[in-house]
Amino acid sequence: MTSLNLGILAHVDAGKTSLTERLLHAAGVIDEIGSVDAGSTRTDSLALERRRGITIKAAVVSFRLGDTSVNLIDTPGHPDFIAEVERVLGVLDGVVLVVSAVEGVQAQTRVLARTLHRLGLPYLIFVNKVDRRGARDDDLLREIAQRLTPAGVPVTAVKALGTREASVTAIDPPLDVLAEHDDALLEAFVNGGAAPDLWPALCEQTRAGAVHPVFFGSAITGAGVDELIDGIVTLLPAAGGDPGGARSGTVFKVERGPSGEKLAYVRMFGGVLRVRERVGEDRVTGLDVFGVNGAAEVGAGQIAVARGLSRARIGDPVGVVPLPGGEKERSFSPPTLSAVVEPVDDRDRTALHQALAQLAEQDPLIGLRADDTVSLYGEVQKEVIEATLAEEYGIAVTFRDTSTICIERPAGSGAAYRMIAVDPNPYLATVGLRVEPLPPGAGVTFGLEVELGSMPYSFFRAVEETIPKALERGPHGWAVTDVAIFMTHAGYWARQSHSHATFDKSMSSTAGDFRNLTPLVLAAALRDAGTRVCEPVDAVRLEIPADTLTAVLPVVGQVRGVPLATSFEGPICVVSAHVPAARVVDLRRLVPGVTRGEGVVEASFDHWAPSTSG
């Protein structure tokens, strides 16, 4: 039996979760199709998902389609949860990209399609809602060719489009698109001869990511779903990997079980992981393999929930680094918003920090800080965190106003030192540090300008290990980066004791002295150098009617944006610009008003720039 790890992706409200329910029903997993509106869907298990009718966390469910075992991963469609989508893409073999026949190709759909192209993931397109008034077919195919991919290949057609009686029939794929990637088909196309069976060519080209079959249908009525299922089984590539090779996998999701134990979702690309085997410093105590009952091991191509991996974090390898062609590159943008979480009852403050730490395990991009500041992609995430804390931890919280996440970079050189036994130094250590600016993107480096043998190596290590934590909060309250740090002074008191007595801490330096003193010296050096606050800048792509360009450009300037280029694609004008991330929400609010509601704004983090907002 072959296996397939399948993702379903879509813009929010395109019908992704409804399609998941229909596939589960067709496979016999559920007897009754759940409703998003009623909050009765199988994969939306969180209470908030059911209330809002959106998917927030990736969910995995397994079923069989003929001789294929499918692990279906239902992923979020809301832009606030794009990181949840992208971290799952690395474990998929193929994707169904859902497009609404009514709303058409939407902003998030294009973002997802570009990501799939970059990763080389094969995907099918399912045009949903053909039973809805306003549904389109030929016009939508032209829109897909223009805005998603020119390699869309329709393999079904619709009768009674836009009515509850809409039905779907299979059609032969167009020869001209397939001929672009096959010399034999090209010859037949040019010479006008009889074309050979096109299905093998369609299958080969789909698995290679060269073309993308388009299926029409309705997740609500079930029209076209059988044809889509045939396409999933025959057109998408099966999970690969050598079960006899080196153990190679990745953790792509972490959550907590009912009793608080950590559950690590693992995709294996090669080899086998067994119960009682070690992964790093942990030992696997249990495996729940999707699609297999009572499994004691998980092999190449399979997905499992592993228990006992208490130190596991998202992105951790299991065994060797995943094989080439296994885990795909991740490049999602970092969150650019933050907010401080406050307990309603101050007695819950310690419990709140512990709960947020657990949530940060499940989503590393939350970026929890010591003052309970969390990182965010959007306002919807605040509601998710608030509801999760209330429902799973019993902690009522509020949020301070959302602010933009900035960073600090040194404006120049600076230095500071504290000498042992000299006020105001309360620690038994001498530490001197000099800071120098580095080019953008260089990160943090550490070097010595004192002899390595001038004091025990553990003291130098204590200084170096303390620096990353100390840089989390610079003079202006933001993380400091792109800085070179040099240790210029070092000194200690050797291990001492009273005459004929035991060791006395009050007379001897320890690593703790250096750990405590380093942040004070580094802060003083940064104040001496001065730091420049830098705000995140997004790369923005606007698709607007060409005749509205003169109205849109002033709006871009109004939000402190800088237009970079414009191009025309028929009646559509594409404007590229750099816009401060904090003003993108204003841009999204203003553009519809000057584009007759037709303008679309896409944004992703691009770089950091000195803040001009004060």
Order of alpha helices (4+ residues) and beta strands (2+ residues): beta-alpha-alpha-beta-beta-alpha-beta-alpha-beta-alpha-beta-beta-beta-alpha-alpha-alpha-beta-alpha-beta-beta-beta-beta-beta-beta-beta-beta-beta-beta-alpha-beta-alpha-beta-beta-beta-beta-beta-beta-alpha-beta-beta-alpha-beta-alpha-beta-beta-alpha-beta
